[in-house]
Amino acid sequence: LLVNRILKSCRDIEYIPKTGGCIVIANHTSYVDHLVLYTAIALFVRRRAKFVSKKEHFNHPWVAKIISYLGAYPIDREAGGRSALVKTIDLLNQNHIV
């Protein structure tokens, strides 16, 4: 049942490459987007993805633990987000999906 819901909510996942770095851009529709996208990529592309997530999500210990497991790293939007952008470039150069 969960896999069917994931399939219905994810379109064009076949365009994510099996190897190499790439950026996946998704519409933000709910608080479970990270989980759905992470699961879809893991199931259908057989790769783990990394995610940029606003730093405020890391203020809540249980949320921080879950999203960190899912590959999230913080972006400080008020400060311009430079460190997250540098991390993203590094991850892409290491052939990760971001």
C-alpha positions as CSV (number, residue, x, y, z in Angstrom):
1,L,0.0,0.0,0.0
2,L,2.8,2.5,0.9
3,V,4.7,1.6,-2.3
4,N,1.6,2.3,-4.4
5,R,1.2,5.7,-2.7
6,I,4.8,6.5,-3.3
7,L,4.5,5.5,-7.0
8,K,1.5,7.7,-7.5
9,S,3.1,10.8,-5.8
10,C,6.5,10.5,-7.7
11,R,6.7,11.3,-11.4
12,D,9.7,11.1,-13.7
13,I,11.8,9.2,-11.2
14,E,13.1,7.2,-14.1
15,Y,15.2,10.2,-15.1
16,I,17.3,10.0,-11.9
17,P,20.6,8.5,-13.0
18,K,21.8,5.2,-11.6
19,T,25.3,6.7,-11.0
20,G,26.9,10.1,-10.7
21,G,25.9,13.3,-8.9
22,C,22.6,14.9,-9.6
23,I,20.1,17.4,-8.2
24,V,16.5,16.3,-7.7
25,I,14.0,19.2,-7.4
26,A,10.6,18.4,-5.8
27,N,7.5,20.4,-5.1
28,H,7.2,20.7,-1.3
29,T,3.6,19.5,-0.5
30,S,3.8,18.2,3.0
31,Y,6.0,17.5,6.1
32,V,6.7,13.9,4.9
33,D,8.3,14.9,1.6
34,H,11.7,13.9,2.7
35,L,10.5,10.5,3.7
36,V,8.5,9.9,0.5
37,L,11.3,11.1,-1.8
38,Y,14.0,9.2,0.2
39,T,11.9,6.0,0.0
40,A,11.2,6.4,-3.7
41,I,14.8,7.0,-4.6
42,A,15.9,4.1,-2.4
43,L,13.3,1.7,-3.9
44,F,13.4,2.7,-7.6
45,V,16.9,4.0,-8.1
46,R,18.7,1.9,-5.4
47,R,20.6,4.9,-4.1
48,R,20.6,7.1,-1.0
49,A,19.9,10.8,-1.4
50,K,21.0,13.8,0.7
51,F,18.6,16.7,1.4
52,V,18.9,20.3,2.2
53,S,16.5,21.1,5.1
54,K,16.0,24.4,6.9
55,K,18.0,24.7,10.0
56,E,14.9,25.1,12.2
57,H,14.1,21.4,11.6
58,F,17.3,20.5,13.5
59,N,16.0,22.3,16.6
60,H,13.7,19.5,17.5
61,P,15.7,16.4,18.7
62,W,13.5,13.7,17.3
63,V,12.9,15.5,14.0
64,A,16.7,16.1,13.7
65,K,17.4,12.5,14.3
66,I,14.9,11.3,11.6
67,I,15.9,13.8,8.9
68,S,19.6,13.3,9.6
69,Y,19.1,9.6,9.1
70,L,17.4,10.4,5.8
71,G,20.4,12.4,4.7
72,A,19.3,15.9,5.5
73,Y,21.7,18.7,6.3
74,P,20.8,22.2,7.5
75,I,20.7,25.4,5.5
76,D,20.7,28.7,7.3
77,R,18.4,30.7,5.0
78,E,18.7,33.9,7.0
79,A,22.5,33.9,6.6
80,G,22.4,33.2,2.9
81,G,22.9,29.4,3.0
82,R,26.5,29.5,1.7
83,S,27.7,26.6,3.8
84,A,24.9,24.4,2.6
85,L,25.6,25.3,-1.0
86,V,29.3,24.4,-0.5
87,K,28.3,21.1,1.1
88,T,25.9,20.5,-1.9
89,I,28.7,21.0,-4.4
90,D,30.9,18.7,-2.4
91,L,28.3,16.0,-2.4
92,L,27.6,16.3,-6.1
93,N,31.3,16.0,-6.8
94,Q,31.3,12.8,-4.7
95,N,28.5,11.5,-7.0
96,H,25.6,11.8,-4.5
97,I,22.0,12.6,-5.3
98,V,21.0,15.9,-3.6
